[in-house]
Amino acid sequence: MKNLIKTICGISVFAFILASCGDGGKKASTVDATKKQGFVKCGVSQGLPGFSNADESGKWTGIDVDVCRAVAAAVLGDANKVKYTPLSAKERFTALQAGEIDVLSRNTTWTLERDAAIGLTFVGVNFYDGQGFMVRKATGIKSVNDFKDGVKVCTNTGTTTELNMADFFKSKGVKYEPVVFEKADEVVQAYDSGRCDTYTTDKSGLAAQRTKLTKPDDHVVLPETISKEPLGPVVRQGDAKWEDVVRWSLNVWIEAEEYGVNSGNIDSMKESKNPAIQRIVGAEGTKNGEALGLDQEWSYRIIKQIGNYGESYKKNIADTGILPDRGPNNLWTKGGILYVPPVR
């Protein structure tokens, strides 16, 4: 009887190994699944102007949105083939882990724990930021050093913002009262109604959410920055092919600006003799697409349909008055720290 059980167990284990390693156990790549379904599943914020925000007709715009549009242009040939899923800070990682979305492009900070401990991979940075505080001008507060014991602070739950806030007030020896909400609009409404003395999040978020306040001009973002917040797109670990596609869709979008390639001149740029530009525009003889499992014009479509990073920043953030000065998000050649590996 014992020998029979050993034999059955042995067969079961062998069958499991075959199922896992053989053709029947192969898991379709995200690239293949995306091509089959005909759209990119993209997780975005619940509404952050300039980054990911839907208008009254349901059209999504922003520099985070453009990351997903770039992937759609590269893989599917059409930047509009994206399905957007609005997610709170609390639920965003679970949705990605569960396969409800395939790219999270939602003003998310790249940290060690997020990158190494929960089965996710950050593929780059599309916005360099830092945490700050917004207050009412009428308070007379000019600096974070003016905060006193008992200050009430509005913010989102499930974010690095909460942790940074705790570290900051502890270092200052100031007792504070957190007023936290899951949804960003709830935080804005609470601050706007006077339930808290200050509102803290990434400075880009403060600038964007300030536009939603009843009287935006009555509020000011304090000058100090209390943290580093490199924001970028995230994918699940375990699919190197998809990871590469998303990473290099982001990189070529940024590098195109560095070489002066934009949506208006990209066709004429195909005649450029500069090898770096030839690779960006998918000129004859370049083979970057082959390495990604895409066609030769994957990068051409990104810039033609969306524009380069600078075009996206200008349209979504500068021209809307959110953050006219690009600061660290200027190219490294123009005094910023925006820098990507070469597309070659």
Residue pairs with C-beta under 8 A, 6 or more apart in sequence:
18 24
18 25
19 25
28 36
29 239
29 241
29 242
30 102
30 235
30 236
30 239
30 241
30 242
31 75
31 241
31 242
31 245
31 293
33 102
34 40
34 41
34 75
34 76
34 102
35 75
35 76
38 76
38 81
39 72
39 76
39 81
39 82
39 83
40 68
40 71
40 72
40 75
40 76
40 81
40 82
40 83
40 102
40 103
41 83
41 85
41 100
41 101
41 102
41 103
42 65
42 68
42 71
42 82
42 83
42 84
42 85
42 101
42 102
42 103
42 104
42 105
43 84
43 85
43 87
43 92
43 95
43 96
43 100
43 101
43 103
43 104
43 105
43 106
44 52
44 60
44 62
44 64
44 65
44 68
44 84
44 85
44 86
44 87
44 105
44 106
45 51
45 52
45 53
45 64
45 86
45 87
45 106
45 107
45 184
46 86
46 87
46 88
46 183
46 184
46 185
47 53
47 54
47 86
47 184
47 185
48 62
48 64
48 107
48 184
48 205
48 208
48 209
49 62
49 208
49 209
49 211
49 212
49 320
49 322
50 62
50 63
50 204
50 207
50 208
50 316
50 317
50 320
50 322
50 323
51 62
51 63
51 64
51 65
51 106
51 107
51 127
51 204
51 208
51 316
52 60
52 61
52 62
52 64
52 65
52 84
52 105
52 106
52 107
53 60
53 61
53 62
54 60
54 84
54 86
55 61
60 82
60 84
61 316
62 316
63 126
63 127
63 309
63 312
63 313
63 316
63 317
64 105
64 106
64 107
64 126
64 233
65 82
65 84
65 105
66 253
66 306
66 312
66 316
67 103
67 105
67 126
67 233
67 246
67 249
67 250
67 253
68 82
68 84
68 103
68 105
68 233
69 79
69 80
69 82
69 305
69 306
70 79
70 249
70 250
70 253
70 302
70 306
71 103
71 245
71 246
71 249
72 78
72 79
72 80
72 81
72 82
73 79
73 249
73 298
73 301
73 302
73 304
73 305
73 306
74 245
74 249
74 292
74 294
74 298
74 299
74 301
74 302
75 245
75 294
75 298
77 301
78 305
79 301
79 302
79 305
79 306
85 95
85 100
85 101
87 95
87 101
87 104
87 106
88 156
88 158
88 182
88 183
88 184
89 156
89 157
89 158
89 159
89 182
89 184
90 157
90 158
90 182
92 104
92 106
92 108
93 104
93 114
93 118
93 120
93 234
95 101
95 104
96 102
96 104
96 120
96 234
96 235
96 236
97 118
97 119
97 120
97 236
99 236
102 235
102 236
102 242
103 233
103 234
103 235
103 246
104 120
104 233
104 234
104 235
105 126
105 233
105 234
107 127
107 129
107 202
107 204
107 205
107 231
108 114
108 231
108 232
108 233
108 234
109 129
109 159
109 160
109 202
109 229
109 230
109 231
110 122
110 125
110 230
110 231
110 232
111 160
114 120
114 122
114 234
115 121
115 122
119 236
119 237
119 238
120 234
120 235
120 236
120 237
121 234
121 235
121 236
121 237
121 243
122 232
122 233
122 234
123 232
123 233
123 234
123 235
123 243
123 246
123 247
123 250
124 232
124 233
124 247
124 250
124 251
124 340
125 230
125 231
125 232
126 231
126 232
126 233
126 250
126 254
126 309
127 204
127 230
127 231
127 232
127 329
128 229
128 230
128 231
128 327
128 328
128 329
128 336
128 337
128 338
129 202
129 203
129 204
129 205
129 229
129 230
129 231
130 202
130 203
130 225
130 226
130 227
130 228
130 229
131 160
131 161
131 164
131 165
131 200
131 201
131 202
131 203
131 225
131 226
131 227
131 229
132 200
132 201
132 202
132 203
132 206
132 221
132 222
132 224
132 225
132 226
133 144
133 153
133 198
133 199
133 200
133 206
133 221
133 222
133 224
133 226
134 191
134 198
134 199
134 200
134 206
134 210
134 219
134 220
134 221
134 222
135 141
135 197
135 198
135 199
135 219
135 220
135 222
136 218
136 219
137 218
137 219
137 220
138 218
139 197
140 146
141 147
141 198
141 222
142 222
143 222
143 223
143 224
144 168
144 172
144 222
144 224
144 226
145 172
147 169
147 172
147 174
147 176
147 198
148 174
149 174
149 175
149 176
150 175
150 176
150 177
151 174
151 176
151 177
151 197
151 198
152 176
152 177
152 179
152 195
152 196
152 197
152 198
153 165
153 176
153 177
153 178
153 179
153 196
153 197
153 198
153 199
153 200
154 179
154 180
154 181
154 187
154 190
154 191
154 195
154 196
154 198
154 199
154 200
155 161
155 162
155 165
155 178
155 179
155 180
155 187
155 199
155 200
155 201
156 162
156 180
156 181
156 182
156 183
156 184
156 187
156 201
157 180
157 181
157 182
158 182
159 201
160 227
160 229
161 200
161 201
161 202
162 178
162 180
164 226
164 227
165 176
165 178
165 200
168 226
169 175
169 176
179 190
179 195
179 196
180 187
181 187
181 190
184 205
184 209
185 212
187 199
187 201
187 209
188 199
188 209
188 212
188 213
190 196
191 198
191 199
191 213
192 212
192 213
192 214
199 206
199 209
200 206
201 209
202 229
202 231
203 221
203 225
204 231
204 317
204 322
204 323
206 221
207 221
207 322
207 323
208 322
210 216
210 219
210 221
211 320
211 321
211 322
213 219
232 250
233 246
233 250
235 242
235 243
235 246
236 242
241 292
241 293
244 291
244 292
245 292
245 293
245 294
248 288
248 292
248 343
249 298
249 302
250 340
251 340
251 341
251 343
252 280
252 299
252 302
252 303
252 343
253 302
253 303
253 306
253 308
253 309
253 312
254 308
254 309
254 338
254 340
255 276
255 280
255 340
255 342
255 343
256 262
256 266
256 280
256 299
256 302
256 303
256 308
256 309
257 308
257 309
257 310
257 311
257 331
258 331
258 333
259 274
259 276
259 277
259 280
261 269
261 277
261 280
261 281
261 303
261 308
262 303
262 307
262 308
262 310
262 311
263 303
263 304
263 305
263 306
263 307
263 308
263 311
266 281
266 300
266 303
266 304
267 304
269 277
269 280
269 281
270 278
270 281
270 283
272 278
272 281
272 283
275 344
276 342
276 343
276 344
277 283
278 285
278 286
279 286
279 288
279 299
279 343
279 344
280 299
280 300
280 303
280 343
281 299
281 300
281 303
282 288
282 289
282 296
282 297
282 298
282 299
282 300
286 296
287 296
288 298
288 299
288 343
288 344
289 295
289 296
289 297
289 298
289 299
290 296
292 298
299 343
306 312
307 315
309 338
310 331
313 326
313 329
317 323
318 324
318 326
326 336
327 336
328 336
328 337
328 338
329 336
329 337
329 338
330 336
330 338
331 338
331 339
332 338
332 339
